[in-house]
């Protein structure tokens, strides 16, 4: 029974009559609190329950108005900040370091933020400085940060047997980059299952390879840590001395497995599920098509650009044979997509190669994934918009679909605000850490904003102010794009009027 329609009908009836008349309603069911002398009437084989109701005794239910939760961005910010603070406290304990001494709050805060924001920048070497307890804390922080606070919180609620309400479903959907509410809990379960299966397969492959050179326990721990760090696009490693994968340049198994984990974690489960369900490119959603095409284009472009620019560099790809040059060039086009692993010395790359890597780090991975950056969805949509404009099309679109103007405006706002933030941070760092040069500071800032983790080697030598600034940039880079989009959605209101159009000179 539609109570809202009954209430409005009774209200209209009262306003059209000056007398308090009795109205007889024949309804299948009337709430018990409204019944007066119920009776039954038969019409053939059907039985109707009848009640005489005095309209002025019926409380008119209010018309429901849709409300969007306005605190969701704050909840996500508080959630990530709380996990970072907890990780900072645990890493400060003497048991967390191999020396058994307290670690400075600045270094622990930086490490915890880097792990939770799945950035991968490190002021102390993860493999040689932290004990097994400290490395375990970092591993948990990476997993929680990669899955996202809302997804992890949902897992805890499911384990406790609590029911997920409408508000929680909306928050989960926004954190994953989708606006649908139906089947959200099932979606989270599939994400968790997909994550653990992929990480388990990656850990098994790494264990087979690492067990050749390490004891069983060490090989197993490194395999698990490396698989989790790679899938969550973090980049922290346990190989020691900030070497990352420099010792595995010619190991095809380690390089390709790491690249596969990075790509699977960076394109989001929603894209993977769409591909598995549709299995044909023409039937995929517009979002999935943009993610796949843009990702493939950036991988090819990055591989070719790095191979050409570093081909003869004696400190990077120069000493390698042609097959391994292609392998490492491909890996270095994958890892700037917010992973942070490196198979060559980033600080020894040519300046133009570093600048091109900055562009890849700024774009990042897909929305709703473990990656950061402005997202390939945003970048792909803006590129398609520019191409549509060049071709003289009035409405921008791709693959036979048009983009909503509101989405284009949000994408432009996100890109311009991101560039503004990076500009301000680099300007401040040139004052606090002016000894490193502009390009290195720009590289470090974009790496922190895109939650990448690649570094030219200046991270351990940053000043206290510089470390705190990079910590804040990592936090903003992880949550900033999502919070900004949520804020723009919530502030959006239908226009009651429009101004006359006018022209502005361009070019």
N, C-alpha and C positions, 0 to 999 in steps of 0.2 A: 504493500500500500504506500503510495506516495504522499507522505504527511504534509510536505510543503505545498502540494497542489490543493489538498483539502483545506489547509489553513487559509490560503489565498482566496479560495472559492467562498468560504464562510465569511471572510472579511468583506468581500464584494457584496455578499448577500445582506450583511448587516447594514452596510452603508446605503444600500438601495431600499431598505425598509425602515420605517419609523417605529414600528411596533416590535415587541419582543415575541416573535412567533416561534412556534416549534417546527423544526425541520426534520423530516424523516429521511434517513439515509439507508439505502440497501447496499451493504458492503460485505465482502467475504469475511472481514474480521475487523473489529474495532478494539483498541487497547482497553483493558479492563477498567482503568481509572476513569474512562469517559462513558461507561455503560450506565444506562438507566432503564430498568425493567426490560431486560433482554428477552427476546422471543424468537421463534423460528417460523419461517414461511416456506412452503414447498411450491416449486414450479416444475412440474414433471418429476424427473428423478433428482433434481438439484434442490438442495436445502440452503436457505439464506438465513444468516443471523441478523436480526434487526434490533436496533436500539433507537429510542427517542433521545435526542441529544439537544440540550439547550446551548446554543452557540456561545453565549457569553460565559459559559463554564469551561470552554475549551481553550487552553492556552495556545496561542498561535506560535508555532515554532519559528525561530529566526531563520532567515534564508542564509544558508552557509556561504561563506566567502572564502575563496582560496587564499591561503597565507603561505608565504615562503619563509622558511626558517632563516632569520636574519643573523644568527650567531654561528652559523656553520664555519665561516672562515676563521673566526676566533677559536672555535673548538679545535680545528685542525692545527692552528698555530700553537695553542696551549698544549695540545697533545705532543707535537714534535718537540717543543721546548721542554716539556716535562721529561721526555725520554732522554734528551740531550743532557739535562741536569742530572738525572739519575746515572747515566753513563759517566759523566764527569766525576761524580762522587766515587763511583766504584773504581775508576781508573786512578784516582788519587791515592787509593789505599796502597800500603807497602807491598802487599801480596801481588799487586798487579804488575810490578816491575821486576826484572830479573835481579836487580841489585838489592831488592828488599827495602828501598827507600821511597819516601813520598815523592810524587811527581808534581811539578808546579801546576797551579790551577789553570794557567794560560795554556800550557801544553795539553793538559787533559781535556779542557774545553774544546780546543782546536781538534783534537783527535776524535772526541765524541761527536762533535758536529760534523766532521768529515765522514764518519761512519754512518750516522743516522741520515745525513743528507746524501749518502752514497756518492760522495765526491771523490775520495781517494787521495787527497793531498795529505802529506804527513810531515810534521816537524821533527819527529823521531822515527827511526826505522822500526817498522812493525815486527819484523822477524827477529831482531837482535835486542831490542829494548824491552819489549813487553814479555811477561811470563806467560805460562799456559793459561792462567786465570785471566790475565789482561787480554790475551788474544781471544779467549772465549767470550769475554764481554764485548769486544769489538765485533766478533762474528754475529752475536745476537743483535747488536745495534744495526749492523748492515742488513740483516734479514728483516728486522722490523721496519727500518727505513725504506727498504726496497719494496716491500709489499704495501707500504703505506699505513699510516696510523689507523685510518678508519677500517681498512681491511683486517688488520691485526686485532683491533678492538672487537670487530664482528666475530672473529675466530674465538676470542675469549668468551664472548657472550654465548656463542653456540656450545662451547664446551661446558659452560655453567648451566646450560639448559634454559636460558632466558629467551623470551620472544623478542624478535626484532620488529620494532614499531615503524610507522610510516616515516617519522622524522629521521630515524637511523638509516632507513632505506634510501631516502633522498640524499643524505650526506654521503653514503657509500657510492651512489651513482655519480654524484658530482666529483668525488675524488678519483673515480675511474674514467671520467670523461664521457659519461652518458647521462641522459636525462630521464630514462625510463625507470619506473619503480617496480614493475612486475618481474618476478624471478630474480630479484637482486641477491637474495641469500644463496640461491642455487648458483648464481654467477660467481659469488665469492668462493663457494666451495670448489667450483671448477678451477678457479684461479689458483687456489692453494694446492689442489691436486696436481695441476699442470706445473706449478713452480717446483714442488718437491720431486716430481718424477724427472723433470729436466735436470735439476740439480743432482739428483742421485745418479743419473746416467753420466753426466759430466764428471762427477766425483769418481765413478767407477773407471772411466777412461784415464783420468789423471792418476789414479792409484796404480794402474797397470804400468804406466810410464814412470812415475816417481819411485815405485818400489824397486826399480833396477838400480838406483843410486842411493837409496835411503833405507833405513830400518823400517820394519812394518808399521810401527806406531807413528813415526815421523811422516812416512809416505801417506798414510791414511789421513792424518790431521791436515797435511798440506793439500791433499786432494779435496777434502771437504771445504776447507777455507777458500781455496782457489775457485772451486765451482760456485760457491755462494757469492763470492765477490764478483766473479765474472757475470753470472746471470743477473745480478742486481746492479750491474754497471757501476761498480764501486772503484775497483782498481787497486785496492790494498793487497799486498802480497806478503809472503813469509820467506822469500828467498834471500833477504838480507842485503844490507849496504845500498839500499835504494836502487837495486839493479833491475827490478821488475823481471821482464822476460828476456833480458839481454843474453843470458846464458842458454836460451832456447831458440836462437835465431834460425838454426838449421833443423829444428825439431818440428816436422810438419804436423805430427799428432797434437802436440801441445798448442801450437799456433792456431791450427784450424779449429780445434775443439773450443779454445777460448773465444775465437771469433764467432763460432756458432752460438755459444751461450750468450755472448754480448748482443748479437742480432736478435735472438729469440726474446731476450729480456727487454730489448729496446723498441720492439714494434708493437708490444702490448698483446695481452691474451685475447682481447676482443677481435683484433685483426687475425690472429692465428685461428680462432674459432670460426670466424667468417670464411676464411679460406678453406678450412676443413669441412665446413657445412656446404658451401656452394660448389667448390672444386672447379669452377669455370670463371675466368676473369670477367666476362660480360655480365655475370649474375652477382658480382660482388657489390657491396655498398660503395657509395662515392668516397666515403672516408677511407675505407680499406684500399681502394684504388689509388688514392692520393698518397697514402702512406707507402704502399709497395713501390709505386713508380718513382716517387721522390727518393726513397731509400736506395733503390737500385741505381738511380742516376747519380746520387752523391757518392756511392761506393765506387762506381766506374770512374767518375770524374776524379775522385780522391786518389784512386790507385794510379791513374795515368799521370796526374800532376806530381805526386810524390816520386814516382818512378823516374820521371823526366828530370826533376829538379835535384834529386839526390843520387842519381845514377853514378856519378863519378866522385861523390864525396867520400874521401878516405875514412872519415870518422863515422859514417852511417852505412850506406848501401854499397860503397865502392869495393870493399874486399870480398863481397859475396858473389857467387856465380849467378847467372841470369835467372834460373828458376827460383833461387832463394831471394833474389832481388824483387821479383814479382810477388813472391809470397809475403815478404815483409812490407812491401809497398801496399799490398792489399790490406794487411793487418793494420797498418798505420792509417788507412782510410776508414777502418772499422772502429778503432779505439777512440778517436776524437768524438764519436757519437755518444760521449759521456761515460766511457768505460774507464779510461785512465791507465790501462796497461800499455807498456811500450816495449818493442823489441829492438829499438835503436836508441841512441843517445839523443834525446830531444834538444838538449843544450847545444849539441854540435850540428844541428840542422842549419841549413842556409836560412837567412833572414826571410826570404820570400816563401820558403817552405813553412816556416813558423807562422807567417801571416796567413797563409792558406789554411793551416791547421786551426787558426783562430776562427776563421769563418765556419769550418766544420763544427767546432765546439759550440759556437753560438747557435747553430741550428738545432743540434741535439737529436733526440729520438722522437718517438710517437707519444701522443697524449694518452694518459692512462697507463703508461708503462713505468719501468723502473728508471727510465732515462730522464735527463733534464733538458735545458735549453729552451728556446722558444717553440720547439716541436716541429717536426717535419710536416704535420698537418697545417700549421700556420704558414710555414715557408712555402709549401706546395700550393696552398690556396692563393697566396699573394703572387707567386710566379704565374699561376694560371690567370689571375686577374690582369696582370701586366700584359700577358700574351693576348688576352681577349681585347684589351684596349688597343694594342698595336694593330690587331686585325680589324679594328673599327667596330667591334661589337658593342652594342649599347648595354647589354647585361653580361656580366662576367660569369664564367662557368667552366666546367670541364666534364668530359665523358658524357655529354648529352644532358647534363644537369646544371642548373643555375645556382649560384651562391646567393644566400640571403645578404642584403646590404648590411644588416646588423652584424653578421659574422665578419664581413670584410672590415667594418669599422673597428670591431674588437681586435682583430688581428693587427691592424695598423697601430692601434693604441698600445698593444702589447709590445710590438717591435720597437716603437719610438720610446716608450718608457724604459725598456730594457737598455737601449743604446744610451739613453740619458743617465741611467744608473751607472753603467760601465764608465762613461765619460767622467762622472763625478768621482768615482772610486779611484780611477787611474790618476786623476788630478791630485787627489789627496795623497795617494801613495808616492807620487813623485816628490812630495814634500817630506813625508815620514821616512821613505826608503829611497832617496834619490840616487844612491850609489849603484843601482842595478840597471839603469837605463829604461827608456820608455817602452821598447818592444817587449822586454822581459816582464815588466810590470803589467802591460796590457795582456800578455799571454797568461800570467798568473790570475788576473782578475776575471778574464773570460772563462778560464778553466774552473774557477770557483763558482761563477754564476751559472755555467752550464753543468755543474756537478760532474765534471770530467775527471780531474785528478792528474792530468798531465802537467809537468812542470819542467822548466829549463834548469832546475837545480837550485833555485833561490829560496824555496820554502823554508828550509831549516835556518836560514840566515836572516829571515825577516825580523824586524824589530817587534817589540811587544805591541806597539800600536798597529803595525802592519799585520800581525797575526790576528789581532782582534777584529780588524777591518775585514780581512779575508774570511774570518769565521762568520761575521754578519752577512757577507756576500753569499757564502755557501747556504746559509739559512734562507736568505731571500730568494736565491736562485732555485731552491728546492720547492718552496711554497709560493713564491711571488707570482708566477704566471697563473697558477690555479686560483689563488685568492683574488687576483686582479680580475680574472674572467668571471668568477662568482660575484664579485662586487658590481661589475658592469651589468650582469644579468639582473641582479636584485634592484639596481637603481633604474633599470629601464622602465619607462612609463609611456603609455600611448599619448601622442601629441594631440592636444585639444585645438591647436591652431598651428598654422604654418606661415612663415614670412614670405614675402615676394622673393623670387629668385633674382640673382644678379651675377655678373661675370667678374672673375678675378683673372688677371693676366698671368699666364704660366709660360716659363721658358724665356 
